[in-house]
Amino acid sequence: MKQNTLSLKAHQSFSCPRTKIIRRRCSPPPHHCQYKATKWSRCNPEKGIERQLLLLKRFQPRSCPRIKIVDRRCFRIPKQKLAKLHRHCHYRSRNGHWSRCNRRTGKKHKVLYLKRHQSRHCPGRKVIWEKCKKVPKQKLAKLQRQCHYRSRRGHWSRCNRRTGKRRKILYLKRHQSRHCPGRKVIWRRCNKVPKQKLAKRQRHCHYRTRNGHWSRCNRRTGKKRKVLFLKPHQSKHCPGRKVIWRRCRKRRKVIWRRCRKSRKLARRRPHCQYSSPVPYWSRCHTKTGKESKLLFLKSHQPKDCPRRKVIWRNCAKHPRYKTTSSRLHCEYQVLAAPWSRCNRRTWIKKKTALLKLHQPWGCPIRKVFKKSCRKHPRHKTTASRLHCHYQVNAARWSRCNGRTGIKKKTVVLKPHQPWRCPRRKIIKKKCRRGW
């Protein structure tokens, strides 16, 4: 079945549906379609079916499908008959190459492809396995002597001082036998140069003297060292690093002695003037019972005066010199601190004030002030005695009540009024006649 959806035209009645579906049976394909046949596929042993594809020829009507599949049953052949049929299959044995020998299994394999005009039951490929032939050591040595390597490429390594040898790696050329290894290492003794010649050659070696830093002085040997690195483009006989040793410089010994106090110097002491940037004294020391203050030298004073000076005095808080803060005249920042909320149990509110600047050191830094609340029942006053102002014109009257003949209005308190005044107030009024 095939279907088609139709939409409603404009200017139609509302009772008509907007969409309508039309269904129709599909017309059968024409029988005059011509196809090109292909080969039958191999038989599927599980389903027992083989398939064939039919391709549409040129210049055929569009209604014809392009591809058509045809199935048919195939005869299942038992395994014994299949084995007999496989014996008569011929493969190309000369083509292909044997793989390398697998050391674990000791075998090598080769893939063979089917020849033309063979039966359908023959598989397209065939894999042959064979044991690797063990070549004796003498024959291997003879075969490996005939291997050719690229001797010109590569470079000799540096001489190993322990063994006195250097090495070079050679790579195999193309089209050589399988028995030849891919790489070959050659060893050669280093050319021994006599010590006198080496010393002469190493004199012309140049190193980077500016780079690097001297190490710390060794107290046992009294020497310090520095490592120098070779510059580029130098001879092979020059070592890559060079260590230089040097004696450490002897430091001059400094002897210290106490100065003898002379009476003449005490008489000639100049008159020094000092000033302190901070007027506060330090905290009282509990053991000594003293407090200190640091003084700095004023400008335009003699050179013999010390730059700093510390003054000590007895603490007033110490038990020997104790004085109460009630005797002192202390001033606090009372107006800056706000009052706390009123406590309903005690009917008291509190305020913590900080000490003002430039006050005597014996005064405490903070002080708590207490005060009774005005909300206490003894100090309670009614709002009728107060003179409170409200925003009367801002509010509107309610509708008149038919039973009582009264209308109401809720008024809000104006700002900056006494705190005892209520925030809202209800005003009542009689309604006019004839409402």
C-alpha positions as CSV (number, residue, x, y, z in Angstrom):
1,M,0.0,0.0,0.0
2,K,1.1,3.6,-0.7
3,Q,-0.4,6.7,0.9
4,N,-0.5,10.5,0.2
5,T,-1.5,13.3,2.5
6,L,-3.6,16.2,1.2
7,S,-3.9,19.6,2.9
8,L,-7.1,21.8,3.0
9,K,-7.5,24.7,0.6
10,A,-8.1,28.3,1.7
11,H,-11.6,29.8,2.4
12,Q,-13.2,26.5,3.4
13,S,-15.7,25.7,6.2
14,F,-14.5,25.0,9.7
15,S,-16.2,21.6,9.8
16,C,-13.8,20.2,7.1
17,P,-10.6,18.5,8.4
18,R,-7.3,20.2,7.6
19,T,-5.6,17.1,6.3
20,K,-6.7,14.0,4.5
21,I,-4.9,10.7,3.8
22,I,-5.4,8.7,0.6
23,R,-4.2,5.1,0.4
24,R,-3.8,3.0,-2.8
25,R,-2.5,-0.4,-3.6
26,C,0.9,-0.5,-5.3
27,S,0.9,-1.5,-8.9
28,P,2.8,-4.8,-9.5
29,P,6.2,-4.4,-11.3
30,P,6.0,-5.0,-15.1
31,H,7.1,-8.5,-16.3
32,H,9.0,-7.2,-19.3
33,C,12.1,-6.0,-17.3
34,Q,15.3,-7.6,-18.6
35,Y,18.2,-8.5,-16.3
36,K,21.8,-9.6,-16.6
37,A,22.6,-12.8,-14.6
38,T,25.8,-13.2,-12.5
39,K,27.5,-16.3,-11.1
40,W,26.0,-18.3,-8.3
41,S,27.6,-17.9,-4.9
42,R,29.1,-20.7,-2.9
43,C,26.8,-23.0,-1.0
44,N,26.1,-22.0,2.6
45,P,26.5,-25.2,4.5
46,E,24.4,-24.0,7.5
47,K,21.3,-22.9,5.4
48,G,21.9,-25.0,2.3
49,I,21.2,-22.0,0.0
50,E,23.1,-20.3,-2.8
51,R,22.4,-16.9,-4.2
52,Q,22.5,-15.1,-7.6
53,L,22.4,-11.4,-8.3
54,L,20.4,-10.1,-11.3
55,L,21.5,-6.6,-12.6
56,L,19.1,-4.4,-14.7
57,K,20.1,-3.9,-18.3
58,R,20.2,-0.5,-20.0
59,F,17.2,1.4,-21.4
60,Q,14.7,-0.2,-19.2
61,P,11.7,1.6,-17.5
62,R,12.2,3.4,-14.2
63,S,9.6,1.3,-12.4
64,C,11.9,-1.8,-12.7
65,P,14.1,-2.4,-9.6
66,R,17.8,-2.2,-10.3
67,I,18.9,-5.3,-8.4
68,K,17.1,-8.6,-8.0
69,I,18.2,-11.5,-5.8
70,V,17.4,-15.1,-6.6
71,D,17.9,-18.0,-4.1
72,R,17.9,-21.7,-4.6
73,R,18.7,-24.8,-2.6
74,C,22.1,-26.5,-2.9
75,F,23.1,-30.0,-2.1
76,R,25.0,-30.5,1.1
77,I,28.1,-32.5,0.6
78,P,29.4,-34.6,3.5
79,K,32.9,-34.1,4.8
80,Q,34.4,-37.3,3.4
81,K,33.3,-36.4,-0.2
82,L,34.6,-32.9,0.3
83,A,38.0,-34.2,1.3
84,K,38.1,-36.4,-1.8
85,L,37.2,-33.4,-4.0
86,H,39.9,-31.2,-2.4
87,R,42.5,-33.8,-3.4
88,H,42.0,-33.0,-7.1
89,C,42.4,-29.2,-6.6
90,H,45.5,-27.7,-8.2
91,Y,47.4,-24.7,-6.8
92,R,50.2,-22.5,-8.0
93,S,53.1,-23.9,-5.9
94,R,55.9,-21.9,-7.7
95,N,54.5,-18.5,-6.8
96,G,55.0,-17.0,-3.4
97,H,57.9,-17.2,-0.9
98,W,58.5,-19.0,2.4
99,S,58.2,-16.9,5.6
100,R,61.0,-16.6,8.1
101,C,61.4,-19.4,10.6
102,N,59.4,-19.1,13.8
103,R,61.8,-19.8,16.7
104,R,59.0,-20.9,19.1
105,T,57.4,-23.5,16.7
106,G,60.4,-24.1,14.5
107,K,58.2,-23.9,11.4
108,K,57.7,-21.8,8.3
109,H,54.6,-21.3,6.1
110,K,53.7,-20.5,2.5
111,V,50.4,-19.3,0.9
112,L,49.2,-21.0,-2.4
113,Y,46.5,-19.6,-4.7
114,L,44.0,-21.7,-6.7
115,K,44.5,-22.2,-10.5
116,R,41.9,-21.4,-13.1
117,H,39.1,-23.7,-14.2
118,Q,38.8,-25.7,-10.9
119,S,35.7,-26.9,-9.2
120,R,33.5,-24.8,-6.9
121,H,34.3,-26.9,-3.9
122,C,38.0,-26.0,-3.9
123,P,39.0,-23.1,-1.5
124,G,40.7,-20.1,-3.0
125,R,43.8,-20.2,-0.8
126,K,45.8,-22.9,0.9
127,V,48.5,-22.6,3.6
128,I,51.4,-25.1,3.7
129,W,53.5,-25.6,6.9
130,E,57.0,-27.0,6.9
131,K,59.7,-27.5,9.4
132,C,62.8,-25.3,9.2
133,K,66.0,-26.9,8.1
134,K,68.7,-26.6,10.7
135,V,71.9,-25.4,9.0
136,P,75.2,-26.6,10.7
137,K,77.5,-24.0,12.2
138,Q,80.3,-24.6,9.6
139,K,77.9,-23.9,6.7
140,L,76.5,-20.9,8.4
141,A,80.0,-19.5,8.9
142,K,80.7,-20.0,5.2
143,L,77.4,-18.4,4.1
144,Q,77.9,-15.4,6.4
145,R,81.4,-14.8,4.9
146,Q,79.8,-14.1,1.6
147,C,77.5,-11.4,3.1
148,H,78.3,-7.8,1.9
149,Y,77.8,-4.8,4.2
150,R,77.9,-1.0,3.7
151,S,81.3,-0.3,5.1
152,R,81.6,3.4,4.0
153,R,78.6,4.5,6.0
154,G,78.7,5.1,9.7
155,H,81.3,6.5,12.1
156,W,83.7,5.1,14.6
157,S,82.8,5.6,18.3
158,R,85.1,7.2,20.8
159,C,87.8,5.1,22.4
160,N,86.8,3.2,25.5
161,R,89.5,3.7,28.1
162,R,88.8,0.4,30.0
163,T,88.9,-1.9,26.9
164,G,91.1,0.3,24.7
165,K,88.7,-0.3,21.7
166,R,86.2,1.5,19.5
167,R,83.3,0.1,17.5
168,K,81.4,0.7,14.2
169,I,77.9,-0.6,13.1
170,L,77.5,-1.9,9.5
171,Y,74.2,-2.5,7.7
172,L,73.4,-5.2,5.2
173,K,73.2,-4.5,1.5
174,R,70.2,-5.5,-0.7
175,H,69.6,-8.9,-2.3
176,Q,71.6,-10.9,0.2
177,S,70.9,-14.4,1.5
178,R,68.5,-15.0,4.5
179,H,71.3,-16.4,6.7
180,C,73.0,-13.0,6.7
181,P,72.2,-10.9,9.9
182,G,70.8,-7.3,9.3
183,R,73.6,-5.7,11.4
184,K,77.2,-6.3,12.0
185,V,79.5,-4.8,14.7
186,I,83.2,-4.3,14.1
187,W,85.7,-3.7,16.9
188,R,89.1,-2.1,16.5
189,R,91.9,-1.1,18.8
190,C,92.5,2.5,19.4
191,N,95.6,4.1,18.0
192,K,97.8,4.5,21.0
193,V,99.6,7.9,21.0
194,P,102.7,8.3,23.2
195,K,102.4,10.6,26.2
196,Q,104.8,13.2,24.9
197,K,102.8,13.7,21.7
198,L,99.5,13.7,23.7
199,A,100.8,16.4,26.0
200,K,101.8,18.6,23.0
201,R,98.4,18.2,21.3
202,Q,96.5,18.9,24.4
203,R,98.3,22.2,24.9
204,H,96.4,23.6,21.9
205,C,93.0,22.6,23.3
206,H,90.8,25.6,24.1
207,Y,88.2,25.6,26.9
208,R,85.4,28.0,28.0
209,T,87.1,29.7,31.0
210,R,84.4,32.3,31.7
211,N,81.6,29.8,32.2
212,G,81.2,28.0,35.5
213,H,81.9,29.1,39.1
214,W,84.6,28.3,41.7
215,S,83.6,25.8,44.4
216,R,83.9,26.5,48.1
217,C,87.3,26.3,49.8
218,N,88.2,22.9,51.2
219,R,89.6,23.4,54.7
220,R,91.7,20.3,54.7
221,T,93.6,21.0,51.4
222,G,93.1,24.8,51.4
223,K,92.1,24.7,47.7
224,K,89.1,25.3,45.4
225,R,88.3,23.9,42.0
226,K,86.5,24.8,38.7
227,V,85.3,22.6,35.8
228,L,85.9,23.8,32.2
229,F,84.1,22.5,29.1
230,L,85.7,22.1,25.7
231,K,84.9,24.5,22.9
232,P,83.5,23.2,19.6
233,H,85.7,22.2,16.6
234,Q,88.7,20.9,18.6
235,S,90.8,17.8,18.0
236,K,89.8,14.3,19.1
237,H,92.7,14.0,21.6
238,C,91.3,16.9,23.7
239,P,89.3,15.7,26.7
240,G,85.7,17.0,27.1
241,R,86.3,18.4,30.6
242,K,89.2,20.0,32.5
243,V,89.5,20.6,36.2
244,I,91.5,23.6,37.5
245,W,92.7,23.8,41.1
246,R,93.7,27.0,42.9
247,R,94.7,27.9,46.5
248,C,92.2,29.8,48.6
249,R,93.0,33.4,49.7
250,K,94.0,33.7,53.3
251,R,91.6,35.9,55.2
252,R,93.0,38.5,57.6
253,K,92.5,37.8,61.2
254,V,90.5,40.4,63.2
255,I,91.4,40.8,66.8
256,W,88.8,42.3,69.2
257,R,89.6,44.0,72.6
258,R,87.6,45.8,75.1
259,C,88.2,49.6,75.3
260,R,89.5,51.0,78.5
261,K,87.2,53.5,80.0
262,S,89.0,56.8,80.7
263,R,87.9,59.6,82.9
264,K,88.8,62.1,80.2
265,L,86.3,60.7,77.7
266,A,83.6,60.7,80.3
267,R,84.1,64.4,81.0
268,R,84.2,65.2,77.3
269,R,80.8,63.5,76.5
270,P,78.7,65.8,74.3
271,H,75.1,66.8,75.2
272,C,72.9,64.7,72.9
273,Q,69.2,65.3,72.2
274,Y,66.7,62.5,71.4
275,S,63.1,62.2,70.4
276,S,60.6,59.3,70.2
277,P,58.2,58.9,67.2
278,V,55.7,57.0,69.3
279,P,54.6,58.3,72.8
280,Y,53.8,54.8,74.1
281,W,55.9,52.7,76.5
282,S,56.4,49.0,76.0
283,R,54.6,46.3,78.0
284,C,55.6,45.8,81.6
285,H,58.2,43.1,82.2
286,T,56.9,40.8,84.9
287,K,60.3,39.8,86.3
288,T,62.0,43.2,86.5
289,G,58.8,45.3,86.8
290,K,60.0,47.8,84.3
291,E,59.0,49.2,80.8
292,S,61.1,50.5,78.0
293,K,61.0,53.2,75.3
294,L,63.2,53.6,72.2
295,L,64.6,57.1,71.4
296,F,66.2,58.3,68.1
297,L,68.8,61.0,67.7
298,K,67.7,64.3,66.5
299,S,69.2,66.0,63.5
300,H,72.3,68.3,63.7
301,Q,73.8,66.5,66.7
302,P,77.6,65.7,67.2
303,K,79.0,62.6,65.6
304,D,80.0,61.0,68.9
305,C,76.4,60.6,70.0
306,P,74.8,57.1,69.4
307,R,71.9,57.0,67.0
308,R,69.6,55.1,69.4
309,K,68.9,55.1,73.0
310,V,66.7,53.0,75.3
311,I,65.1,54.4,78.5
312,W,63.8,52.2,81.3
313,R,61.3,53.1,84.1
314,N,59.3,51.4,86.8
315,C,55.9,50.0,85.8
316,A,52.8,51.5,87.5
317,K,50.9,48.1,87.1
318,H,53.6,46.2,89.1
319,P,52.4,45.3,92.6
320,R,55.1,47.6,94.1
321,Y,54.0,50.6,92.1
322,K,50.3,49.6,91.5
323,T,47.8,52.4,90.9
324,T,44.1,51.9,90.1
325,S,42.5,53.2,86.9
326,S,39.9,55.1,89.1
327,R,42.6,57.6,90.2
328,L,43.5,58.2,86.6
329,H,41.5,60.5,84.3
330,C,40.7,58.3,81.3
331,E,38.6,59.4,78.3
332,Y,36.7,57.0,76.0
333,Q,34.9,57.2,72.6
334,V,31.4,56.9,74.1
335,L,29.4,58.5,71.3
336,A,31.0,56.3,68.6
337,A,29.8,53.0,70.1
338,P,26.1,51.9,69.7
339,W,23.8,50.6,72.5
340,S,23.0,46.9,72.6
341,R,19.4,45.5,72.6
342,C,17.5,45.7,75.9
343,N,17.6,42.6,78.1
344,R,14.0,41.8,79.2
345,R,15.2,39.9,82.3
346,T,17.4,42.6,83.8
347,W,16.0,45.6,81.7
348,I,19.6,46.8,81.1
349,K,21.4,47.7,77.8
350,K,25.2,47.8,77.4
351,K,27.8,49.7,75.4
352,T,31.6,48.9,74.9
353,A,33.7,52.1,74.3
354,L,37.4,52.3,73.2
355,L,40.1,54.4,74.8
356,K,40.9,57.7,73.1
357,L,44.4,58.5,71.8
358,H,47.2,60.1,74.0
359,Q,45.8,58.7,77.3
360,P,47.9,57.5,80.3
361,W,49.1,53.9,79.9
362,G,47.4,52.7,83.1
363,C,43.9,53.1,81.6
364,P,42.2,50.0,80.2
365,I,41.7,49.9,76.4
366,R,38.0,49.0,76.6
367,K,35.3,49.9,79.1
368,V,31.7,48.7,79.4
369,F,28.9,51.2,80.2
370,K,25.4,50.0,81.5
371,K,22.1,51.8,81.4
372,S,18.5,50.9,82.3
373,C,16.0,50.5,79.4
374,R,13.2,53.0,78.9
375,K,10.8,50.1,78.2
376,H,10.8,49.2,81.9
377,P,7.2,49.3,83.4
378,R,8.3,52.1,85.8
379,H,9.4,54.4,83.0
380,K,6.5,53.3,80.7
381,T,4.4,56.2,79.1
382,T,1.4,56.0,76.8
383,A,1.5,57.2,73.2
384,S,-1.4,59.6,73.9
385,R,0.9,61.9,76.0
386,L,3.4,62.0,73.1
387,H,3.0,64.3,70.1
388,C,3.1,61.9,67.1
389,H,2.6,62.8,63.5
390,Y,1.2,60.4,60.8
391,Q,0.9,60.4,57.0
392,V,-2.9,61.0,56.8
393,N,-3.2,62.1,53.2
394,A,-1.2,59.1,51.8
395,A,-3.8,56.5,52.9
396,R,-7.3,55.9,51.5
397,W,-10.7,55.3,53.2
398,S,-12.2,51.9,53.2
399,R,-15.8,51.2,52.0
400,C,-18.6,52.1,54.3
401,N,-19.9,49.3,56.6
402,G,-23.7,49.0,56.2
403,R,-24.4,47.7,59.7
404,T,-22.3,50.2,61.7
405,G,-22.2,53.1,59.1
406,I,-18.4,53.7,59.8
407,K,-15.4,53.7,57.4
408,K,-11.7,53.1,58.4
409,K,-8.2,54.3,57.4
410,T,-4.7,52.8,58.4
411,V,-2.1,55.6,58.8
412,V,1.8,55.1,58.8
413,L,4.1,57.1,61.2
414,K,6.2,59.8,59.7
415,P,10.1,59.6,59.9
416,H,12.1,61.2,62.8
417,Q,9.4,60.7,65.4
418,P,9.9,59.5,69.1
419,W,10.4,55.8,69.4
420,R,7.4,55.3,71.8
421,C,5.0,56.3,69.0
422,P,3.3,53.2,67.4
423,R,4.2,52.7,63.7
424,R,0.5,52.4,62.5
425,K,-2.8,53.9,63.7
426,I,-6.4,53.3,62.7
427,I,-8.7,56.3,62.2
428,K,-12.5,55.9,62.1
429,K,-15.2,58.2,60.6
430,K,-18.9,58.2,60.1
431,C,-20.2,57.8,56.5
432,R,-22.1,60.6,54.8
433,R,-25.9,60.3,54.3
434,G,-27.1,59.0,51.0
435,W,-24.2,56.7,50.3
